[in-house]
Amino acid sequence: MKKIILFVLLVFFCVPVYGEDFQTYLNIAEKASNEFYPKLKSYTCDIKTSQFDVMMKKMTASIPSDMPRPERPHLKKYWHYKKGMVIVLEGKNVFPYMQEFSKKMVSQFALELNGYFLPNDKKKGRDELLKKSNNVVEVKDSTVILNIIFETPMNVDNIFYKQGLPLPTDHIKSLSFEIDKSSGLVQTLRIKENKENEVVYELKANYEKKGGHNLLSKLILISSDGSISGEFVTEFGTFKGYYLPVKQTRILKGKNISYEESEITVEFSNYLLNKKIPAKVYK
């Protein structure tokens, strides 16, 4: 009789837990990740980086030695709440290929933290991929785990997480988002890559609460095969009541990480808020 009662109790308490709706928790996590200041529509700021001289050397390597070098340009970041982030070189004699090179290189280490996980602008593509996956939710005390499993490894480039860290985007077998049940914030992301070998990349997120907002302050990365490890740390300053990045530091260790890439710092200054951004910036 006791065994029957125990069984009934287990069924009663477990079914609601594992019957929780995957989409409901996904919506909560998407909202929490993309939450930002509703009155902040745009901003611009200047960028300084430890990689600038490296960038300039690479960008001007193909210019014949007898030709004058372009004047030293400066980097500027433009952000718009609908159009996202653009980083451009500004100055005299900035050639188009230099712009493209700088955008590509800077985008690898100047992370846009708003919507880093489950970005809003990729929701349509994300929903399409979720139709092709097996989605399971687990609830463990104050933690919810959203498991996304693909029968055939998929390309998830920028759909579930943004770039900026050496995370795999192709041959992805599964994704697992561990979120805080009360806040919806992503605590840990696990990415299972099934290429030549199966490797699991784990990304842990830490937050600071400032001015009533949860700010993504640190990302810690490690892979199961030991090929990569590192962290990405953001320091914030306040500008007219808004907390925005003033410094980002990325430190990486791994067999394919060059000395130049092992530690990169980016500093942001001279913020101008809610100013109109020239249309040409986003062309």
N, C-alpha and C positions, 0 to 999 in steps of 0.2 A: 504493500500500500504506500509506504514511504517513497519507494522508487517511482511509483506512478505519479505521486504528487510532485516530486522533484522534476520529473520529465515535463509535466504540464507547466510548471513554473519556468523552466528553461525555455520552452517554446513560447510562452507568453511574453517573456522579457527579450528574447533574441529576435523574434520575427520583426517587431517594429524597428529594431536597430538596423538589421541588414536589409530591411525593405525600404529604407529611406530613398528618396528620389534623387538620382544622380544629377539630373538637370537642375533641380532646385539648388543643390549645393554648388554646382558649377556657376549658376547665375550669381550666387552670393559671392563666390571667389572672384568672378569677373568684375563685379561692382567694386569690391574692396581694393582690387589691384589697380583699377583705373580711376579711383577717387582722386580728385585734385581740387584746387581752389576754383570754385565756380565763377568768381568775378575776375579771375586772371585769364585774359583772352590771348595775350601774346607778350613776348619779351625778347629783347636782344641783349647780348653781353659779349665782352671781349674774352678771348681764350689765349692762355699761354700754356705751352706744353714742353716737357723735357725732350720731346721727339722732334721739335721744330727744325733744328739743324740737320737732323737725319733726313727729315722730309725734304728739305731744300736741296740737300746734296743729291738725293735720288731723283728729284724732279728736274734738276738742271744737268744731270749726267750726260744727256744726249746733245746738249748745246755745245757746238764747237768751241774750243778753247779761245779762239780769236774773237769770238762774239761777246758783247757785253752781257753780264748777268742781270737779271731783273732786280729792281730794288726790292729790298726785304719787305714782303707784304705782311699783313697781320691777319689772324684768324678771328672770325666773328661767328657767333651762334645766333640763329634766328629760330624762335619757337612760336607756333600758332596752335591753339587748342584743337583745331580741326585738321590742319595740314601737317602737324608734327614738327620735327627738328630738321634744320638744314644748317650745315657748317660750310662757310665759304672763305676763300682767300680774297682779301681786298687790298688794293695797292696798284701801282703802275706796272704795266707790262706783265700782267698776270694772264698767261696763256690758258686757253680752254683745257688743254690736257693737264695743266697744273691744278685746275679746279677739280677735275675728276679724280686725280690722284689724291689730292688732299681730302676730298670727301670720303673716299674709300678708306684711306688710312685712319683718319680721325674717327670715323664711325666705329672703328674696331676698339677704341678705348674711351670715347666720350659717351657713356651710356645715358640714354633717356630713361630715367627711373619710373616715370609715370606710365603705368601699363606695361612694365617690363614682363610681367607674367600675364598671359591671357589678354593681349592687347585688343582694345575695342575695334580698331580699324581692320582687324583680321578675323572678326567674328564670323562673317559669312563663310570664309574658307574653312574656319575651324569647325563650324557646324556641318559642313559637307564631309570633312574627314571623320567626324564623330559618327556619321551614318555608316561608315565603313569599318567601324571598330566595335569591339565588345567593351561595354562600359559598366564598371562595377564600383559601388560605393561601400566603404566600411566605416563604421563609427566606433571609435574606441575612446571612451571617456570624453575628454574635451577636444579630441582630434578627429577630423574626418579625412579619409583617404579616398581620392578619386583615381581609380585605375582605368587607364585607356589602353586596350590591347589590340594590336593589329595582326590579323592572320597573315598578311603579307607585309613585310617591312615597307614603311612609307617615308616620303620626304615631307618634313614638317617645317620647312624654312620660314622663320619669323611668325608662324601661325600660333604656336603655344607659348613662345618666349622669344624675346628680341635677341639680336646679335650683340657683339661687344666682348663676349667671352668665348673661348674655344670650345663651344659645345657642339656636338654633332647635330646635323639636321637631316641627313639622309640615312637610309637603311635603319629606320627607327622601328623597333619591335613593340615597345610599350613606353608609356609615360605614367608617372604616378605623382599626383599633387597631394601633398599632406598639408591640410589647412586647419587653422584654428577655428573651432566650431562657433565660437561667439563672435569673432571679428571677421571671419572669412579670409583672413590674410594667409597667403601661401608661406608655410614655414620651411618646407623641403620639397624639392623637385627631383625625382629620379628618372633618368632617361636610359633606356636599355637599347643599345646599338647592336645590331646583329649583322656585322660585315664579315671580315675573314674570321674574327672571333667575337664572342659576345662580351661586351663591356658595359658596365653600368656607371653612369656619371651622376654624382650626387651634388646638388646645389642647395646649400642652406642659406636662408635669408634671416637677417636680423633687422629690427626696426627700432626707431627712436620716436617717441611721442612728443611732438612740439606743437604748441598752439592748437591742440585738439586734433592734430593730424598724425597719422602713422607714416613716418618717412623711412624708406628703404635705405639703411645706412651701411649694410655690409652684406656681401655675397661671398660664401666660402665654397670652393669647388674642389672635388676630389674624384678620381676615377678608380674603378675596382682593379685595374691592371697596373696602377701606379704610373701611367704615362703622363699624367698632368695633375697638378694641384695648384691652388692659388687662392687669392682673395681680392675683392674689389671693394674699396672703402670710400665712402662719400662723407665729406664734412659740409655742414650747412651753415648759412648765415641768414640773417633776417633783412628783408628789403620791403619797407612799407607794410610790414605785417605778414609778409610771405616768406616762408623758409625755402631757400633755393640753394643749389650746390655752389660752394665756393672752391672746393678742391676734391678731386677724385684721384685715387691711387690704385693702380692695378699691379699686383705682384704675382708672377707665374713661375712655376718650376716644371720642367719636363724635358724629355729627350729632344723634342723638336722646337723648343723655345730658344731663340737666339739671345745673346747677351743684351742686344738693343731692346728686345721685347720683355726682358725679365722684370723690369720695374719701370713703369710709366706713370708720370703725374700730369694732371691737367688742372689748371686753375682758371676760375671764372670771375670776372670783375666788371664794373661799370654797367650794371643792369639798368635797362630802361624798360619800364613796365607799361603794358597796354598802349604801345605806340603802333601806328600803322606800318606794316611791313611792305616794302615795295614788291609789286607783283612779279618782277623779274627774278626775285630771289628763288621762287618756287618753280621757275621754268626750267 
